[in-house]
Amino acid sequence: MPKYAALIYSVEGDASPEEWAAVMAEYNEFGEKAGAAGVIVGGEALEDTHTATTVNVDGKGGQIHTTDGPFAETKEALGGFYLLDCKDLDEAIHWAAQIPGAWHGRVEVRPLIDFSQDG
């Protein structure tokens, strides 16, 4: 079956311990449901963008340049992802709509390239 990345974007900010606990409960509920269905094949949460380092290189083997922070300033930032194993895009969208980030921000669904197939 095809695999899809469900990229979770939301507004970063300080949440109270109660707010954080409520959001994590929603994610745990989704994880249990999607895990039981055999849909989740991976995923992780990311630290906030202020911890990011952007890297670019002047051509192959060239000078390495780093910048603290993300590549672009945006209101919503990539906060995590799931790897979903679904029969098609419609099923991936069905599961992505149940990720709490879809209610509090946005979830981008993108198919993975399968390099194992011929041609």
C-alpha positions as CSV (number, residue, x, y, z in Angstrom):
1,M,0.0,0.0,0.0
2,P,1.2,3.6,-0.6
3,K,2.6,5.5,2.3
4,Y,1.8,9.2,3.0
5,A,3.4,11.8,5.2
6,A,0.9,13.7,7.3
7,L,2.8,16.9,8.2
8,I,1.2,18.8,11.1
9,Y,1.4,22.6,11.1
10,S,0.2,24.7,14.0
11,V,0.9,28.0,15.7
12,E,3.7,27.8,18.2
13,G,3.2,29.3,21.6
14,D,3.2,28.7,25.3
15,A,0.4,26.5,26.4
16,S,-0.6,26.0,30.0
17,P,0.0,22.6,31.5
18,E,-3.7,22.0,31.4
19,E,-3.9,23.0,27.7
20,W,-0.9,20.8,26.9
21,A,-2.4,17.8,28.7
22,A,-5.7,18.2,26.8
23,V,-3.9,18.3,23.4
24,M,-1.7,15.4,24.3
25,A,-4.8,13.4,25.3
26,E,-6.3,14.1,21.9
27,Y,-3.1,12.9,20.1
28,N,-2.9,9.8,22.3
29,E,-6.5,9.0,21.4
30,F,-5.7,9.4,17.7
31,G,-2.5,7.3,18.1
32,E,-4.4,4.4,19.7
33,K,-7.2,4.5,17.1
34,A,-4.9,4.7,14.0
35,G,-2.4,2.3,15.6
36,A,-5.1,-0.3,16.2
37,A,-6.1,0.1,12.5
38,G,-2.5,-0.5,11.4
39,V,-2.3,2.9,9.7
40,I,0.6,4.5,11.6
41,V,4.0,3.2,10.5
42,G,6.0,6.0,12.1
43,G,6.0,9.6,13.3
44,E,7.5,12.1,15.7
45,A,6.9,15.4,17.3
46,L,9.4,18.2,16.7
47,E,10.8,20.8,19.0
48,D,9.8,24.4,18.4
49,T,11.3,26.3,15.5
50,H,13.6,28.4,17.7
51,T,15.6,25.2,18.1
52,A,16.1,24.7,14.4
53,T,19.3,25.2,12.4
54,T,19.0,25.8,8.7
55,V,21.9,24.5,6.5
56,N,22.9,25.4,3.0
57,V,26.1,24.6,1.1
58,D,27.8,26.5,-1.8
59,G,27.5,23.6,-4.2
60,K,28.5,20.0,-3.6
61,G,31.5,19.9,-1.1
62,G,31.4,23.7,-0.8
63,Q,31.4,26.1,2.1
64,I,28.7,25.1,4.7
65,H,26.5,27.9,6.0
66,T,24.2,27.6,9.0
67,T,21.5,30.0,10.3
68,D,19.8,29.7,13.7
69,G,16.1,29.1,13.3
70,P,13.8,28.0,10.5
71,F,14.3,28.7,6.8
72,A,11.2,30.9,6.6
73,E,9.2,33.0,9.1
74,T,5.7,31.7,9.2
75,K,2.7,31.9,11.5
76,E,2.3,28.1,11.4
77,A,5.3,25.8,11.8
78,L,5.9,22.1,11.2
79,G,5.4,20.6,14.6
80,G,5.5,16.9,13.8
81,F,4.4,14.2,11.4
82,Y,2.9,10.7,11.0
83,L,3.8,8.2,8.4
84,L,0.5,6.6,7.2
85,D,0.1,3.3,5.3
86,C,-3.2,3.7,3.4
87,K,-4.8,2.1,0.4
88,D,-5.1,5.5,-1.4
89,L,-5.2,9.3,-0.9
90,D,-8.8,9.3,0.2
91,E,-8.0,6.9,3.1
92,A,-5.0,9.1,4.0
93,I,-7.2,12.2,4.1
94,H,-9.7,10.3,6.2
95,W,-7.0,9.6,8.8
96,A,-5.4,13.0,8.5
97,A,-8.7,14.7,9.3
98,Q,-8.7,12.9,12.7
99,I,-5.2,14.2,13.7
100,P,-5.8,16.9,16.3
101,G,-3.5,19.3,14.4
102,A,-6.2,19.4,11.7
103,W,-8.5,21.0,14.2
104,H,-5.9,23.4,15.7
105,G,-3.9,24.2,12.5
106,R,-3.4,22.2,9.3
107,V,-2.3,18.8,8.2
108,E,-0.6,18.5,4.8
109,V,-0.9,15.0,3.3
110,R,1.9,14.1,0.8
111,P,2.6,10.7,-0.8
112,L,6.0,9.2,-0.3
113,I,8.0,8.2,-3.4
114,D,8.4,4.4,-3.5
115,F,12.0,3.8,-4.9
116,S,11.6,0.1,-4.5
117,Q,9.4,-0.3,-7.6
118,D,10.8,-0.8,-11.1
119,G,10.5,1.9,-13.7
